[in-house]
Amino acid sequence: MKNIQLIMSIFCFSITANAQQIPAPKQTKSILILNGTAHLGNGKVIENSAIGFKDGKITLVADSKLIRLTADAFDITIDATGKQVYPGFIAPNSTLGLVEIDAVKASDDEEEIGSFNPNVRSIIAYNTESKVTETVRPNGILMAQITPRGGRISGTSSVVQLDAWSWHDAILKENDGVHLNFPNTFARDWENDGAIGPNKDYIKQIDEIKVFLAASKAYNSEKESERNLVFESAKGLFDGSEVLYIHANEEKQIVDAIALYKETGIKKMVVVGGFEAYKTADLLQQNNIGVLLRRVHDMPENDEQDVDLPYKMARLLTEKGVVVGLENSGDMERMNTRNLPFLAGTCAAYGLDKEKALQLITLNTAQLLGIDSFCGSLEQGKDATLFISEGDALDMRTNKLTKAFIQGRIINLETHQSDLNEKYKAKYGQ
């Protein structure tokens, strides 16, 4: 058995050791992207734009027809005529870099044992050399929220950029929030042939959460007490430095989660999943609670629901004034992360304004993750994390990146998949 585990570990290491390209060096020359159509990520569009950046920060966002630049204003000029410029897309609630191969235990580090684990920090398990990560960048996904799974409180997530030597280099925001899986209102009754029925322990499970949060709050308000790392790790929920991400889909779950949020004195809350969030939109808006909406390429859960409901949920919530982002967890989530832009495209196809749909994976998500002061849109002073596409980046037919930058660094868009593509095109003379 030990020999088998050793062989699998070696196999796992061999496929990841040289997976990702060498991270790009720090920006040393100023760059100007000229004449592209710039989608700023905040709802605005500039035709014939001038986007300039230096030392990893955006220094110029303007209409090229309305400004005058000297020949030596920037070291490098990129002509983006006929192309589109976008801020880098953000993938929230992601396990990128935490799992490489589900069937190989040595490469799976997304979950810890135990129920209440706010002290579990996903960032220390994040593998910057994941073979999966390099496949999402060619679609414009340049940042991600690395999120643990399992238990009642899974742990603490962090936000990273996707071109780094180590997790220390990758961090954009460390320990941005704690993730709580809210109890389900329905559960299987294993004493009754596994039938699904009302969760008899629903209230009890909520009370357990309340007791834990109350104990954490009390511990963190005391000046002197015996150190408790679990309670200490929840401190950010009460001083406003971290967000409570509540994973919930049902209407009752969301209503009860909001009541819990208000009762416990937590400063910030975001709903993750939110399939029935549209039913509680007014309550969410009144309490300034945003939603990271679950994968919209899905089917309705009930027979009476509109077959197009998942595609329209972002619009329904946005029209009610709720800040909405998109997340892509679920089956094969890491492999499907690359499809995040096309989820936003579907939202646009079903009634949401195209630029508002773009915000679902740029500025809105940045706001919900607490990184909007330096990410999420093309604005002066923010990180130069952006890309140039030949066409509409929300359309899978035209999302073709020609250049991408993370904090001003020109990153490599080649992957093991594109290498194979070139190999077999050469083999068959195409």
Buried (B, 14 or more C-beta within 10 A) or exposed (E): EEEEEEEBBEBBEEBBEEBBBEBBEEBEEBBBBBBBBBBBBBBEEBEBBBBBBBEBBBBBBBEBEEEEBEEEBBEEBBEBEEBBBBBBBBBBBBBBBBBBBEEBEBBBBBBBEBBBBBBBBBBEBBBBBBBBBBBBBBBBBBBBBBBBBBBBBBBBBBBBBBBBEEBEEBBBBBBBBBBBBBBBBEBEBEEEEEEEEEBEEBEEBBEBBEEBBEBBBEBBEEEEEEEBEBBBBBBBBBEEBBBBBBBBBBBBBBBBBBEBBEEBEBBBBBBBBBBBBBBBBEBBBEEEBBBBBBBBEBEEEEEEEEEEBBBBBBBBBBEBEBBBBBBBBEEEBBEBBBBBBBBBBBBBBBBBEBBBBBBBBBBBBBBBBBBBEBBBBBBEEBBBBBBBBBEBBBBBEEBBBEBBBBBBBBBBBBBBEEEEEEEEEEEEEE
